[in-house]
Amino acid sequence: MAAYIQVVSAAMAVPLGELHETSYVIVYDDAAAAWGFGGTSLEHRFVADRIGEAARSSAADTRNWPL
């Protein structure tokens, strides 16, 4: 995280010039349920994808049924 903050600070100094010694970089670690796109949260997309994978795997297991 420290390296990221150094890179962001250096990048901000390009358009703004020399930054004050006590300039801050704030990093928010938002939960996947707190953001998304197209009206669907990232968490919902992740869970739906996992359910789809499980369903596809289950369907593949039953193709050879009965043994």
C-alpha positions as CSV (number, residue, x, y, z in Angstrom):
1,M,0.0,0.0,0.0
2,A,2.9,2.4,0.8
3,A,4.2,2.0,-2.8
4,Y,0.8,2.7,-4.2
5,I,0.5,5.9,-2.1
6,Q,3.9,7.0,-3.3
7,V,2.9,6.5,-6.9
8,V,-0.4,8.4,-6.5
9,S,1.4,11.3,-4.8
10,A,3.9,11.5,-7.5
11,A,1.2,11.4,-10.2
12,M,-0.8,14.2,-8.4
13,A,2.3,16.4,-8.3
14,V,2.5,16.4,-12.1
15,P,-0.6,18.6,-12.7
16,L,-0.6,20.3,-9.3
17,G,3.1,21.0,-8.8
18,E,4.9,20.3,-5.6
19,L,2.6,18.9,-3.0
20,H,2.5,20.0,0.7
21,E,4.3,17.7,3.0
22,T,1.0,16.8,4.7
23,S,-1.0,16.0,1.6
24,Y,-3.1,12.8,2.0
25,V,-4.0,9.9,-0.3
26,I,-7.2,8.2,0.9
27,V,-7.9,4.7,-0.3
28,Y,-11.4,3.3,0.2
29,D,-11.8,-0.5,0.4
30,D,-15.5,-0.7,-0.6
31,A,-17.3,-4.0,-0.3
32,A,-18.3,-5.7,-3.6
33,A,-21.9,-5.3,-2.6
34,A,-21.4,-1.5,-2.4
35,W,-20.7,-0.9,-6.1
36,G,-21.4,-2.3,-9.5
37,F,-22.6,-1.4,-13.0
38,G,-25.7,-1.9,-15.1
39,G,-27.9,-1.9,-12.0
40,T,-26.1,-5.0,-10.6
41,S,-23.6,-5.1,-7.7
42,L,-20.3,-6.8,-8.3
43,E,-21.0,-9.2,-5.5
44,H,-24.3,-10.3,-7.1
45,R,-22.4,-10.8,-10.4
46,F,-19.8,-13.0,-8.7
47,V,-22.4,-15.1,-6.8
48,A,-24.5,-15.5,-9.9
49,D,-21.5,-16.6,-11.9
50,R,-20.6,-19.2,-9.2
51,I,-24.1,-20.6,-9.2
52,G,-24.0,-20.9,-12.9
53,E,-20.7,-22.7,-12.8
54,A,-22.1,-25.1,-10.2
55,A,-25.2,-25.7,-12.3
56,R,-23.2,-26.4,-15.4
57,S,-20.9,-28.8,-13.5
58,S,-23.9,-30.6,-12.0
59,A,-25.5,-30.9,-15.5
60,A,-22.3,-32.4,-16.8
61,D,-22.2,-34.9,-14.0
62,T,-25.7,-36.2,-14.8
63,R,-25.1,-36.6,-18.6
64,N,-23.8,-40.1,-18.0
65,W,-26.5,-41.1,-15.5
66,P,-27.4,-43.9,-14.9
67,L,-24.0,-45.5,-15.0
